[in-house]
Amino acid sequence: ANGSPMDDAESDEFYAKLHYAHQKWDTLLGSDEFRLVLQLKPGDTVVVTNQRCFHGRYGFEASRDKGRIVMGCYVSQDDLDSRFRRAGFALW
């Protein structure tokens, strides 16, 4: 707290608390209570705000007869807000 290096006991306590916090965080991230699962069909689109949520996907097996295309697009929040306002949507 005063800018001096931690001694061994302080360092051990710090890393024990950090490890505990990581375990709790992992538990929250793995909890179904905070998970939204979408079953997409061909042509479906999902828009995710990277600053507000974590996102990912379950594993899948690709095959020649079942093509899969994943595309990414990045838009700044200011640009997105501007488009919404121009389209007539009220923003917070």
Biopython code that builds the backbone (N, CA, C, O; Angstrom):
import numpy as np
from Bio.PDB.StructureBuilder import StructureBuilder

atoms = [
    (1, "ALA", "N", (0.818, -1.199, 0.000)),
    (1, "ALA", "CA", (0.000, 0.000, 0.000)),
    (1, "ALA", "C", (0.856, 1.255, 0.000)),
    (1, "ALA", "O", (0.458, 2.274, -0.564)),
    (2, "ASN", "N", (2.028, 1.196, 0.626)),
    (2, "ASN", "CA", (2.865, 2.385, 0.712)),
    (2, "ASN", "C", (3.906, 2.449, -0.393)),
    (2, "ASN", "O", (4.788, 3.307, -0.348)),
    (3, "GLY", "N", (3.832, 1.581, -1.369)),
    (3, "GLY", "CA", (4.765, 1.593, -2.485)),
    (3, "GLY", "C", (5.981, 0.719, -2.287)),
    (3, "GLY", "O", (6.798, 0.590, -3.198)),
    (4, "SER", "N", (6.123, 0.116, -1.124)),
    (4, "SER", "CA", (7.271, -0.762, -0.898)),
    (4, "SER", "C", (6.924, -2.174, -1.361)),
    (4, "SER", "O", (5.752, -2.548, -1.391)),
    (5, "PRO", "N", (7.925, -2.946, -1.716)),
    (5, "PRO", "CA", (7.658, -4.323, -2.167)),
    (5, "PRO", "C", (6.991, -5.157, -1.076)),
    (5, "PRO", "O", (7.187, -4.906, 0.113)),
    (6, "MET", "N", (6.212, -6.138, -1.482)),
    (6, "MET", "CA", (5.555, -7.031, -0.523)),
    (6, "MET", "C", (6.575, -8.021, 0.027)),
    (6, "MET", "O", (7.489, -8.451, -0.677)),
    (7, "ASP", "N", (6.403, -8.370, 1.284)),
    (7, "ASP", "CA", (7.232, -9.450, 1.819)),
    (7, "ASP", "C", (6.588, -10.774, 1.414)),
    (7, "ASP", "O", (5.522, -10.785, 0.800)),
    (8, "ASP", "N", (7.220, -11.870, 1.750)),
    (8, "ASP", "CA", (6.731, -13.192, 1.318)),
    (8, "ASP", "C", (5.323, -13.482, 1.820)),
    (8, "ASP", "O", (4.506, -14.029, 1.079)),
    (9, "ALA", "N", (5.029, -13.126, 3.059)),
    (9, "ALA", "CA", (3.698, -13.398, 3.626)),
    (9, "ALA", "C", (2.632, -12.584, 2.892)),
    (9, "ALA", "O", (1.559, -13.102, 2.583)),
    (10, "GLU", "N", (2.926, -11.313, 2.613)),
    (10, "GLU", "CA", (1.971, -10.465, 1.891)),
    (10, "GLU", "C", (1.769, -10.973, 0.468)),
    (10, "GLU", "O", (0.651, -10.990, -0.047)),
    (11, "SER", "N", (2.864, -11.384, -0.154)),
    (11, "SER", "CA", (2.783, -11.924, -1.512)),
    (11, "SER", "C", (1.957, -13.205, -1.543)),
    (11, "SER", "O", (1.121, -13.382, -2.430)),
    (12, "ASP", "N", (2.182, -14.094, -0.589)),
    (12, "ASP", "CA", (1.409, -15.343, -0.517)),
    (12, "ASP", "C", (-0.077, -15.055, -0.328)),
    (12, "ASP", "O", (-0.925, -15.673, -0.972)),
    (13, "GLU", "N", (-0.385, -14.102, 0.567)),
    (13, "GLU", "CA", (-1.779, -13.744, 0.814)),
    (13, "GLU", "C", (-2.414, -13.143, -0.445)),
    (13, "GLU", "O", (-3.546, -13.478, -0.796)),
    (14, "PHE", "N", (-1.685, -12.260, -1.115)),
    (14, "PHE", "CA", (-2.187, -11.635, -2.344)),
    (14, "PHE", "C", (-2.526, -12.692, -3.393)),
    (14, "PHE", "O", (-3.615, -12.670, -3.968)),
    (15, "TYR", "N", (-1.595, -13.619, -3.645)),
    (15, "TYR", "CA", (-1.822, -14.626, -4.682)),
    (15, "TYR", "C", (-2.877, -15.653, -4.275)),
    (15, "TYR", "O", (-3.561, -16.204, -5.137)),
    (16, "ALA", "N", (-3.018, -15.913, -2.996)),
    (16, "ALA", "CA", (-4.096, -16.796, -2.536)),
    (16, "ALA", "C", (-5.452, -16.144, -2.809)),
    (16, "ALA", "O", (-6.380, -16.811, -3.265)),
    (17, "LYS", "N", (-5.568, -14.835, -2.529)),
    (17, "LYS", "CA", (-6.817, -14.119, -2.807)),
    (17, "LYS", "C", (-7.078, -14.040, -4.309)),
    (17, "LYS", "O", (-8.219, -14.179, -4.750)),
    (18, "LEU", "N", (-6.034, -13.819, -5.087)),
    (18, "LEU", "CA", (-6.175, -13.755, -6.539)),
    (18, "LEU", "C", (-6.644, -15.101, -7.092)),
    (18, "LEU", "O", (-7.521, -15.147, -7.954)),
    (19, "HIS", "N", (-6.069, -16.181, -6.604)),
    (19, "HIS", "CA", (-6.473, -17.521, -7.040)),
    (19, "HIS", "C", (-7.935, -17.782, -6.679)),
    (19, "HIS", "O", (-8.689, -18.319, -7.491)),
    (20, "TYR", "N", (-8.333, -17.406, -5.473)),
    (20, "TYR", "CA", (-9.721, -17.560, -5.036)),
    (20, "TYR", "C", (-10.659, -16.767, -5.959)),
    (20, "TYR", "O", (-11.700, -17.276, -6.375)),
    (21, "ALA", "N", (-10.288, -15.530, -6.273)),
    (21, "ALA", "CA", (-11.110, -14.694, -7.157)),
    (21, "ALA", "C", (-11.223, -15.317, -8.548)),
    (21, "ALA", "O", (-12.300, -15.299, -9.144)),
    (22, "HIS", "N", (-10.135, -15.862, -9.069)),
    (22, "HIS", "CA", (-10.179, -16.522, -10.385)),
    (22, "HIS", "C", (-11.099, -17.730, -10.365)),
    (22, "HIS", "O", (-11.838, -17.966, -11.321)),
    (23, "GLN", "N", (-11.059, -18.495, -9.283)),
    (23, "GLN", "CA", (-11.948, -19.654, -9.171)),
    (23, "GLN", "C", (-13.407, -19.217, -9.171)),
    (23, "GLN", "O", (-14.236, -19.827, -9.846)),
    (24, "LYS", "N", (-13.724, -18.174, -8.427)),
    (24, "LYS", "CA", (-15.102, -17.659, -8.387)),
    (24, "LYS", "C", (-15.521, -17.161, -9.764)),
    (24, "LYS", "O", (-16.635, -17.437, -10.208)),
    (25, "TRP", "N", (-14.643, -16.431, -10.443)),
    (25, "TRP", "CA", (-14.916, -15.903, -11.781)),
    (25, "TRP", "C", (-15.187, -17.051, -12.752)),
    (25, "TRP", "O", (-16.145, -16.998, -13.522)),
    (26, "ASP", "N", (-14.352, -18.080, -12.719)),
    (26, "ASP", "CA", (-14.558, -19.243, -13.588)),
    (26, "ASP", "C", (-15.898, -19.913, -13.310)),
    (26, "ASP", "O", (-16.577, -20.359, -14.235)),
    (27, "THR", "N", (-16.277, -19.984, -12.041)),
    (27, "THR", "CA", (-17.571, -20.579, -11.677)),
    (27, "THR", "C", (-18.712, -19.759, -12.269)),
    (27, "THR", "O", (-19.655, -20.320, -12.826)),
    (28, "LEU", "N", (-18.632, -18.434, -12.153)),
    (28, "LEU", "CA", (-19.667, -17.577, -12.739)),
    (28, "LEU", "C", (-19.740, -17.747, -14.252)),
    (28, "LEU", "O", (-20.832, -17.858, -14.811)),
    (29, "LEU", "N", (-18.598, -17.768, -14.914)),
    (29, "LEU", "CA", (-18.583, -17.884, -16.370)),
    (29, "LEU", "C", (-19.141, -19.222, -16.849)),
    (29, "LEU", "O", (-19.722, -19.304, -17.931)),
    (30, "GLY", "N", (-18.965, -20.257, -16.053)),
    (30, "GLY", "CA", (-19.450, -21.577, -16.434)),
    (30, "GLY", "C", (-20.874, -21.865, -16.004)),
    (30, "GLY", "O", (-21.406, -22.936, -16.297)),
    (31, "SER", "N", (-21.492, -20.934, -15.322)),
    (31, "SER", "CA", (-22.828, -21.152, -14.781)),
    (31, "SER", "C", (-23.905, -20.997, -15.855)),
    (31, "SER", "O", (-23.898, -20.028, -16.615)),
    (32, "ASP", "N", (-24.825, -21.949, -15.913)),
    (32, "ASP", "CA", (-25.942, -21.853, -16.858)),
    (32, "ASP", "C", (-26.845, -20.660, -16.563)),
    (32, "ASP", "O", (-27.546, -20.173, -17.450)),
    (33, "GLU", "N", (-26.826, -20.190, -15.313)),
    (33, "GLU", "CA", (-27.651, -19.045, -14.932)),
    (33, "GLU", "C", (-27.316, -17.802, -15.765)),
    (33, "GLU", "O", (-28.182, -16.958, -15.994)),
    (34, "PHE", "N", (-26.082, -17.689, -16.211)),
    (34, "PHE", "CA", (-25.635, -16.512, -16.955)),
    (34, "PHE", "C", (-25.346, -16.831, -18.419)),
    (34, "PHE", "O", (-24.650, -16.068, -19.090)),
    (35, "ARG", "N", (-25.866, -17.938, -18.919)),
    (35, "ARG", "CA", (-25.560, -18.376, -20.278)),
    (35, "ARG", "C", (-26.812, -18.308, -21.145)),
    (35, "ARG", "O", (-27.886, -18.763, -20.750)),
    (36, "LEU", "N", (-26.657, -17.747, -22.303)),
    (36, "LEU", "CA", (-27.714, -17.735, -23.311)),
    (36, "LEU", "C", (-27.227, -18.578, -24.475)),
    (36, "LEU", "O", (-26.180, -18.291, -25.056)),
    (37, "VAL", "N", (-27.969, -19.606, -24.816)),
    (37, "VAL", "CA", (-27.591, -20.494, -25.912)),
    (37, "VAL", "C", (-28.576, -20.284, -27.051)),
    (37, "VAL", "O", (-29.788, -20.380, -26.861)),
    (38, "LEU", "N", (-28.054, -20.001, -28.220)),
    (38, "LEU", "CA", (-28.879, -19.793, -29.409)),
    (38, "LEU", "C", (-28.621, -20.914, -30.397)),
    (38, "LEU", "O", (-27.469, -21.250, -30.671)),
    (39, "GLN", "N", (-29.669, -21.487, -30.927)),
    (39, "GLN", "CA", (-29.536, -22.489, -31.981)),
    (39, "GLN", "C", (-29.779, -21.756, -33.298)),
    (39, "GLN", "O", (-30.917, -21.416, -33.623)),
    (40, "LEU", "N", (-28.725, -21.516, -34.042)),
    (40, "LEU", "CA", (-28.841, -20.737, -35.270)),
    (40, "LEU", "C", (-29.173, -21.631, -36.457)),
    (40, "LEU", "O", (-28.793, -22.800, -36.521)),
    (41, "LYS", "N", (-29.891, -21.035, -37.384)),
    (41, "LYS", "CA", (-30.215, -21.704, -38.638)),
    (41, "LYS", "C", (-29.448, -21.000, -39.749)),
    (41, "LYS", "O", (-28.999, -19.869, -39.559)),
    (42, "PRO", "N", (-29.287, -21.639, -40.902)),
    (42, "PRO", "CA", (-28.593, -20.978, -42.008)),
    (42, "PRO", "C", (-29.198, -19.609, -42.302)),
    (42, "PRO", "O", (-30.413, -19.465, -42.438)),
    (43, "GLY", "N", (-28.327, -18.609, -42.397)),
    (43, "GLY", "CA", (-28.770, -17.248, -42.675)),
    (43, "GLY", "C", (-28.992, -16.400, -41.439)),
    (43, "GLY", "O", (-29.127, -15.182, -41.551)),
    (44, "ASP", "N", (-29.034, -17.014, -40.251)),
    (44, "ASP", "CA", (-29.211, -16.244, -39.014)),
    (44, "ASP", "C", (-27.984, -15.381, -38.745)),
    (44, "ASP", "O", (-26.863, -15.730, -39.116)),
    (45, "THR", "N", (-28.220, -14.256, -38.098)),
    (45, "THR", "CA", (-27.150, -13.333, -37.732)),
    (45, "THR", "C", (-27.230, -13.038, -36.245)),
    (45, "THR", "O", (-28.319, -12.906, -35.687)),
    (46, "VAL", "N", (-26.098, -12.937, -35.620)),
    (46, "VAL", "CA", (-26.014, -12.567, -34.205)),
    (46, "VAL", "C", (-25.092, -11.358, -34.105)),
    (46, "VAL", "O", (-24.003, -11.348, -34.679)),
    (47, "VAL", "N", (-25.536, -10.345, -33.374)),
    (47, "VAL", "CA", (-24.714, -9.166, -33.125)),
    (47, "VAL", "C", (-24.382, -9.157, -31.639)),
    (47, "VAL", "O", (-25.276, -9.244, -30.798)),
    (48, "VAL", "N", (-23.110, -9.051, -31.321)),
    (48, "VAL", "CA", (-22.643, -9.101, -29.944)),
    (48, "VAL", "C", (-21.879, -7.820, -29.635)),
    (48, "VAL", "O", (-21.023, -7.397, -30.412)),
    (49, "THR", "N", (-22.187, -7.213, -28.514)),
    (49, "THR", "CA", (-21.436, -6.055, -28.053)),
    (49, "THR", "C", (-20.281, -6.560, -27.204)),
    (49, "THR", "O", (-20.478, -6.987, -26.066)),
    (50, "ASN", "N", (-19.084, -6.509, -27.756)),
    (50, "ASN", "CA", (-17.916, -7.056, -27.069)),
    (50, "ASN", "C", (-17.655, -6.412, -25.717)),
    (50, "ASN", "O", (-17.127, -7.068, -24.819)),
    (51, "GLN", "N", (-18.012, -5.144, -25.551)),
    (51, "GLN", "CA", (-17.733, -4.463, -24.294)),
    (51, "GLN", "C", (-18.693, -4.885, -23.192)),
    (51, "GLN", "O", (-18.447, -4.587, -22.023)),
    (52, "ARG", "N", (-19.770, -5.563, -23.529)),
    (52, "ARG", "CA", (-20.797, -5.839, -22.535)),
    (52, "ARG", "C", (-21.019, -7.306, -22.229)),
    (52, "ARG", "O", (-21.732, -7.629, -21.280)),
    (53, "CYS", "N", (-20.435, -8.197, -22.998)),
    (53, "CYS", "CA", (-20.634, -9.611, -22.704)),
    (53, "CYS", "C", (-19.509, -10.452, -23.278)),
    (53, "CYS", "O", (-18.833, -10.057, -24.228)),
    (54, "PHE", "N", (-19.325, -11.604, -22.686)),
    (54, "PHE", "CA", (-18.423, -12.603, -23.240)),
    (54, "PHE", "C", (-19.229, -13.422, -24.235)),
    (54, "PHE", "O", (-20.442, -13.564, -24.088)),
    (55, "HIS", "N", (-18.570, -13.951, -25.231)),
    (55, "HIS", "CA", (-19.280, -14.782, -26.180)),
    (55, "HIS", "C", (-18.340, -15.865, -26.703)),
    (55, "HIS", "O", (-17.117, -15.736, -26.668)),
    (56, "GLY", "N", (-18.947, -16.904, -27.175)),
    (56, "GLY", "CA", (-18.184, -18.018, -27.704)),
    (56, "GLY", "C", (-19.127, -18.976, -28.396)),
    (56, "GLY", "O", (-20.267, -18.623, -28.697)),
    (57, "ARG", "N", (-18.669, -20.166, -28.646)),
    (57, "ARG", "CA", (-19.519, -21.159, -29.287)),
    (57, "ARG", "C", (-19.093, -22.540, -28.815)),
    (57, "ARG", "O", (-17.968, -22.752, -28.362)),
    (58, "TYR", "N", (-20.018, -23.457, -28.936)),
    (58, "TYR", "CA", (-19.699, -24.847, -28.673)),
    (58, "TYR", "C", (-18.898, -25.386, -29.845)),
    (58, "TYR", "O", (-18.949, -24.840, -30.947)),
    (59, "GLY", "N", (-18.170, -26.443, -29.605)),
    (59, "GLY", "CA", (-17.417, -27.080, -30.681)),
    (59, "GLY", "C", (-18.358, -27.691, -31.709)),
    (59, "GLY", "O", (-19.527, -27.946, -31.420)),
    (60, "PHE", "N", (-17.851, -27.919, -32.887)),
    (60, "PHE", "CA", (-18.639, -28.536, -33.947)),
    (60, "PHE", "C", (-17.700, -29.320, -34.841)),
    (60, "PHE", "O", (-16.486, -29.116, -34.827)),
    (61, "GLU", "N", (-18.279, -30.216, -35.617)),
    (61, "GLU", "CA", (-17.489, -30.979, -36.572)),
    (61, "GLU", "C", (-17.885, -30.549, -37.967)),
    (61, "GLU", "O", (-19.046, -30.662, -38.361)),
    (62, "ALA", "N", (-16.917, -30.058, -38.704)),
    (62, "ALA", "CA", (-17.171, -29.618, -40.071)),
    (62, "ALA", "C", (-17.151, -30.837, -41.001)),
    (62, "ALA", "O", (-16.441, -31.813, -40.759)),
    (63, "SER", "N", (-17.930, -30.754, -42.045)),
    (63, "SER", "CA", (-17.916, -31.803, -43.061)),
    (63, "SER", "C", (-18.082, -31.148, -44.428)),
    (63, "SER", "O", (-18.500, -29.994, -44.522)),
    (64, "ARG", "N", (-17.759, -31.873, -45.467)),
    (64, "ARG", "CA", (-17.849, -31.316, -46.819)),
    (64, "ARG", "C", (-19.290, -31.000, -47.211)),
    (64, "ARG", "O", (-19.533, -30.050, -47.955)),
    (65, "ASP", "N", (-20.242, -31.784, -46.721)),
    (65, "ASP", "CA", (-21.634, -31.568, -47.121)),
    (65, "ASP", "C", (-22.352, -30.555, -46.231)),
    (65, "ASP", "O", (-23.447, -30.111, -46.574)),
    (66, "LYS", "N", (-21.769, -30.186, -45.111)),
    (66, "LYS", "CA", (-22.364, -29.176, -44.242)),
    (66, "LYS", "C", (-21.379, -28.027, -44.097)),
    (66, "LYS", "O", (-20.542, -28.023, -43.195)),
    (67, "GLY", "N", (-21.486, -27.060, -44.989)),
    (67, "GLY", "CA", (-20.583, -25.922, -44.943)),
    (67, "GLY", "C", (-20.873, -25.032, -43.755)),
    (67, "GLY", "O", (-21.991, -25.010, -43.239)),
    (68, "ARG", "N", (-19.871, -24.303, -43.327)),
    (68, "ARG", "CA", (-20.040, -23.370, -42.218)),
    (68, "ARG", "C", (-19.214, -22.134, -42.522)),
    (68, "ARG", "O", (-18.029, -22.221, -42.841)),
    (69, "ILE", "N", (-19.854, -20.996, -42.420)),
    (69, "ILE", "CA", (-19.165, -19.740, -42.657)),
    (69, "ILE", "C", (-19.347, -18.865, -41.423)),
    (69, "ILE", "O", (-20.473, -18.617, -40.991)),
    (70, "VAL", "N", (-18.257, -18.409, -40.869)),
    (70, "VAL", "CA", (-18.299, -17.487, -39.740)),
    (70, "VAL", "C", (-17.595, -16.218, -40.189)),
    (70, "VAL", "O", (-16.440, -16.251, -40.615)),
    (71, "MET", "N", (-18.297, -15.106, -40.091)),
    (71, "MET", "CA", (-17.725, -13.833, -40.516)),
    (71, "MET", "C", (-17.718, -12.876, -39.338)),
    (71, "MET", "O", (-18.619, -12.908, -38.500)),
    (72, "GLY", "N", (-16.717, -12.038, -39.274)),
    (72, "GLY", "CA", (-16.635, -11.042, -38.228)),
    (72, "GLY", "C", (-16.701, -9.648, -38.804)),
    (72, "GLY", "O", (-16.276, -9.402, -39.933)),
    (73, "CYS", "N", (-17.229, -8.759, -38.032)),
    (73, "CYS", "CA", (-17.332, -7.358, -38.429)),
    (73, "CYS", "C", (-17.189, -6.527, -37.166)),
    (73, "CYS", "O", (-17.778, -6.855, -36.135)),
    (74, "TYR", "N", (-16.424, -5.472, -37.236)),
    (74, "TYR", "CA", (-16.205, -4.643, -36.057)),
    (74, "TYR", "C", (-16.668, -3.224, -36.344)),
    (74, "TYR", "O", (-16.281, -2.625, -37.347)),
    (75, "VAL", "N", (-17.495, -2.695, -35.461)),
    (75, "VAL", "CA", (-18.061, -1.362, -35.603)),
    (75, "VAL", "C", (-17.863, -0.641, -34.277)),
    (75, "VAL", "O", (-18.092, -1.220, -33.215)),
    (76, "SER", "N", (-17.441, 0.614, -34.330)),
    (76, "SER", "CA", (-17.282, 1.362, -33.083)),
    (76, "SER", "C", (-18.661, 1.661, -32.492)),
    (76, "SER", "O", (-19.652, 1.739, -33.218)),
    (77, "GLN", "N", (-18.713, 1.825, -31.183)),
    (77, "GLN", "CA", (-19.981, 2.124, -30.512)),
    (77, "GLN", "C", (-20.555, 3.440, -31.018)),
    (77, "GLN", "O", (-21.770, 3.555, -31.180)),
    (78, "ASP", "N", (-19.706, 4.437, -31.273)),
    (78, "ASP", "CA", (-20.189, 5.727, -31.779)),
    (78, "ASP", "C", (-20.860, 5.568, -33.146)),
    (78, "ASP", "O", (-21.918, 6.147, -33.392)),
    (79, "ASP", "N", (-20.247, 4.790, -34.025)),
    (79, "ASP", "CA", (-20.846, 4.563, -35.348)),
    (79, "ASP", "C", (-22.183, 3.839, -35.229)),
    (79, "ASP", "O", (-23.150, 4.190, -35.906)),
    (80, "LEU", "N", (-22.229, 2.840, -34.375)),
    (80, "LEU", "CA", (-23.459, 2.083, -34.194)),
    (80, "LEU", "C", (-24.560, 2.965, -33.615)),
    (80, "LEU", "O", (-25.696, 2.931, -34.087)),
    (81, "ASP", "N", (-24.225, 3.759, -32.585)),
    (81, "ASP", "CA", (-25.207, 4.674, -31.994)),
    (81, "ASP", "C", (-25.728, 5.653, -33.037)),
    (81, "ASP", "O", (-26.928, 5.925, -33.089)),
    (82, "SER", "N", (-24.843, 6.179, -33.859)),
    (82, "SER", "CA", (-25.238, 7.138, -34.893)),
    (82, "SER", "C", (-26.220, 6.504, -35.879)),
    (82, "SER", "O", (-27.222, 7.115, -36.251)),
    (83, "ARG", "N", (-25.925, 5.287, -36.292)),
    (83, "ARG", "CA", (-26.831, 4.581, -37.224)),
    (83, "ARG", "C", (-28.198, 4.352, -36.597)),
    (83, "ARG", "O", (-29.227, 4.535, -37.248)),
    (84, "PHE", "N", (-28.204, 3.954, -35.345)),
    (84, "PHE", "CA", (-29.480, 3.741, -34.666)),
    (84, "PHE", "C", (-30.273, 5.035, -34.554)),
    (84, "PHE", "O", (-31.479, 5.045, -34.801)),
    (85, "ARG", "N", (-29.610, 6.128, -34.183)),
    (85, "ARG", "CA", (-30.302, 7.412, -34.069)),
    (85, "ARG", "C", (-30.863, 7.844, -35.426)),
    (85, "ARG", "O", (-31.999, 8.311, -35.510)),
    (86, "ARG", "N", (-30.074, 7.689, -36.475)),
    (86, "ARG", "CA", (-30.529, 8.065, -37.817)),
    (86, "ARG", "C", (-31.708, 7.215, -38.281)),
    (86, "ARG", "O", (-32.529, 7.658, -39.085)),
    (87, "ALA", "N", (-31.781, 5.988, -37.765)),
    (87, "ALA", "CA", (-32.885, 5.090, -38.122)),
    (87, "ALA", "C", (-34.136, 5.354, -37.260)),
    (87, "ALA", "O", (-35.177, 4.725, -37.449)),
    (88, "GLY", "N", (-34.006, 6.304, -36.305)),
    (88, "GLY", "CA", (-35.165, 6.669, -35.503)),
    (88, "GLY", "C", (-35.291, 5.976, -34.164)),
    (88, "GLY", "O", (-36.297, 6.141, -33.474)),
    (89, "PHE", "N", (-34.283, 5.200, -33.785)),
    (89, "PHE", "CA", (-34.336, 4.524, -32.497)),
    (89, "PHE", "C", (-33.887, 5.472, -31.400)),
    (89, "PHE", "O", (-32.955, 6.253, -31.592)),
    (90, "ALA", "N", (-34.548, 5.407, -30.247)),
    (90, "ALA", "CA", (-34.142, 6.198, -29.088)),
    (90, "ALA", "C", (-33.040, 5.427, -28.362)),
    (90, "ALA", "O", (-33.164, 4.230, -28.105)),
    (91, "LEU", "N", (-31.981, 6.127, -28.044)),
    (91, "LEU", "CA", (-30.882, 5.510, -27.299)),
    (91, "LEU", "C", (-30.888, 6.055, -25.892)),
    (91, "LEU", "O", (-31.046, 7.258, -25.680)),
    (92, "TRP", "N", (-30.716, 5.176, -24.943)),
    (92, "TRP", "CA", (-30.725, 5.504, -23.524)),
    (92, "TRP", "C", (-30.690, 6.944, -23.353)),
    (92, "TRP", "O", (-30.692, 7.432, -22.223)),
]
sb = StructureBuilder()
sb.init_structure("model")
sb.init_model(0)
sb.init_chain("A")
sb.init_seg("    ")
for serial, (resi, resn, name, xyz) in enumerate(atoms, 1):
    if name == "N":
        sb.init_residue(resn, " ", resi, " ")
    sb.init_atom(name, np.array(xyz, "f"), 0.0, 1.0, " ", f" {name:<3s}", serial, name[0])
structure = sb.get_structure()
